[in-house]
């Protein structure tokens, strides 16, 4: 039994050592004095519960509080975060549109709706 476990351990270690370098091409990046750090835009999740309750990153909010909370989340970052709307399938379409209108009116253009694959 121990021999089998040792074999599996060695097998996975060797596979992981050989697989990792094949995930990309090794490159040596050129140097520059004007290099800037790229950061991916943050994502903020707005959840609409079945009863219409709104949560922004897990905290309960009212519809009219969303613009202020989005600006607070953005802070001083020049990149606007992407907004993900996550809602129950039983949510009324009007409630979804109300949330989308508020987000768009607040100046946030990147808006996605979460869904499951059929």
TARA-V601569 format. One record per residue. N is the residue number from 0. PHI is phi in radians with two decimals (NA if undefined). OMEGA is omega in whole degrees, -180 to 180 (* if undefined). D_CENTER is the distance of its C-alpha to the mean C-alpha in Angstrom with 1 decimal. Layout:
BEGIN
n: [N,N]
phi: [PHI,PHI]
omega: [OMEGA,OMEGA]
d_center: [D_CENTER,D_CENTER]
END
This chain:
BEGIN
n: [0,1,2,3,4,5,6,7,8,9,10,11,12,13,14,15,16,17,18,19,20,21,22,23,24,25,26,27,28,29,30,31,32,33,34,35,36,37,38,39,40,41,42,43,44,45,46,47,48,49,50,51,52,53,54,55,56,57,58,59,60,61,62,63,64,65,66,67,68,69,70,71,72,73,74,75,76,77,78,79,80,81,82,83,84,85,86,87,88,89,90,91,92,93,94,95,96,97,98,99,100,101,102,103,104,105,106,107,108,109,110,111,112,113,114,115,116,117]
phi: [NA,-1.16,-1.09,-1.13,-1.10,-1.13,-1.06,-1.10,-1.08,-1.10,-1.02,-1.19,-1.14,-1.14,-1.11,-1.15,-1.17,-1.41,-1.41,-1.00,-1.14,-1.43,-1.30,-2.83,-1.64,-1.27,-2.34,-1.90,-1.24,-1.24,-1.76,-2.62,-1.49,-1.94,-1.24,-2.15,-1.38,-1.56,-2.15,-1.27,-1.12,-1.21,-2.07,-2.00,-1.85,-1.91,-1.88,-1.95,-1.34,-0.99,-1.48,1.67,-1.11,-1.85,-2.30,-1.94,0.88,1.60,-1.79,-1.15,-2.39,-1.60,-1.00,-1.31,-1.51,-1.03,-1.01,-1.12,-1.13,-1.13,-1.13,-1.10,-1.13,-1.21,1.08,-1.63,-1.15,-1.35,-1.42,-1.36,-1.22,-1.52,-1.83,-1.96,-1.68,-2.06,-2.40,-1.20,-1.13,-1.56,-1.17,-1.15,-1.02,-1.09,-1.13,-1.09,-1.13,-1.05,-1.12,-1.09,-1.08,-1.13,-1.12,-1.12,-1.15,-1.42,1.66,-1.70,-1.62,-1.53,-2.30,-2.20,-1.99,-1.31,-2.63,-1.72,-1.27,-1.26]
omega: [-180,179,179,179,179,178,179,179,180,179,-178,178,-180,178,-178,178,-179,-177,-175,180,-178,-180,-179,179,178,179,173,-175,176,-178,178,177,-177,-177,176,178,177,177,177,179,179,177,177,-178,173,-179,176,-180,-179,-179,178,179,-179,175,176,-174,175,-179,-179,178,172,-178,-178,177,-173,-179,180,-180,178,178,177,180,-180,180,-178,180,-179,177,177,180,174,-177,177,178,-177,-177,176,-178,-179,-180,178,-179,-180,179,177,179,176,179,-180,178,-179,-180,-180,179,179,177,179,-173,-176,-176,179,176,-179,178,175,176,179,*]
d_center: [43.0,42.2,42.9,40.4,37.7,38.6,38.5,35.0,33.8,35.5,34.2,30.5,31.0,32.8,30.3,27.3,29.4,30.3,26.9,24.8,26.9,26.7,22.9,23.7,26.6,27.8,28.3,29.8,28.1,30.5,31.0,30.7,31.5,28.9,25.7,22.5,19.4,16.4,13.1,9.7,8.8,6.9,4.5,7.1,7.8,11.4,13.3,16.7,19.1,22.0,24.4,22.4,21.2,18.1,15.6,13.2,11.0,13.8,16.7,19.1,19.7,22.1,21.4,23.3,21.4,18.0,19.0,20.2,17.2,14.8,17.3,17.5,13.8,14.2,17.3,19.2,16.4,17.6,14.2,12.9,9.3,7.7,8.4,7.4,10.9,11.5,15.3,18.2,20.2,23.2,21.8,24.2,23.1,24.5,22.2,19.2,21.0,21.8,18.2,17.4,20.6,19.9,16.5,18.2,21.3,19.5,18.7,15.0,15.1,11.7,11.3,10.1,11.6,10.6,13.6,15.4,17.5,21.2]
END
